[in-house]
Amino acid sequence: MARTATIGPAIYEEVNKLVAEGKTRTQAFAEVAKKRKARDGTVAANYYRVARQHGQGRKPTATRKRAARRPSVTERGIYAAQQGRGNGRTSKDGDLASLAKQISDLTQELVRRVEERDRQIRALLG
């Protein structure tokens, strides 16, 4: 049987009392942590957990969308092969020879890029 939570609600009350007296939450967390011989972050975690339970947690912020990255030629080729769509590299019926050629082309492209990256690194190292 689960125990009734006592530490979190007690911390929540202590912090709210200190904030009502004019301290910032950060200052209140530090004071309660010192009193309880705990870390500030532990006190803050307990406080915000209880605050969320009371529906007073942090409000969700607007998330920033990442700029869309255009897939590389290799990624597009792999995706097309996985989808079985013809894009000039594979036939619609999944011809084995065409798939083998595509795998070979993609492998050669990968080797070329690795070799180019190796040349760039060697040039930087001098």
Steps between C-alpha positions, in 0.01 A plus 500: 500500500638841404589747771337839512733767365612740770835646394386652169193676640701624800767646272229654282347674801837620635603645164164672450523652848848641427385631160204671671753671730665652195777255409548368150440131439871449447577655837221298661632176346848577636370577850279190519785286362739630765241437774433144376866425414405435139595642163323799349408296193342226711285756679404661169411162349276419797340844484420483128374141524246605763420820307419290191272282711319816608480617139743785563808372320682682229288587202600329176703731282474531126741257343724615222483298186822387344572611150429215264818332379501374146587130496825409328508320168586182686211538743259573217624195312463275801152636571394447140633144507318430826179635356544300182429805286665550169708816491713413202725283715265211567223352297148485635499120501805487730739361241790340691768618257379856531505478881852355493615787277344752735674341800827506310456867404412599853797309640734671254356838598558420867860395434557818300367717782706317765815541292425870448445549873827316568683734259350803673604378843852424382524848347391659827749295701769609268 
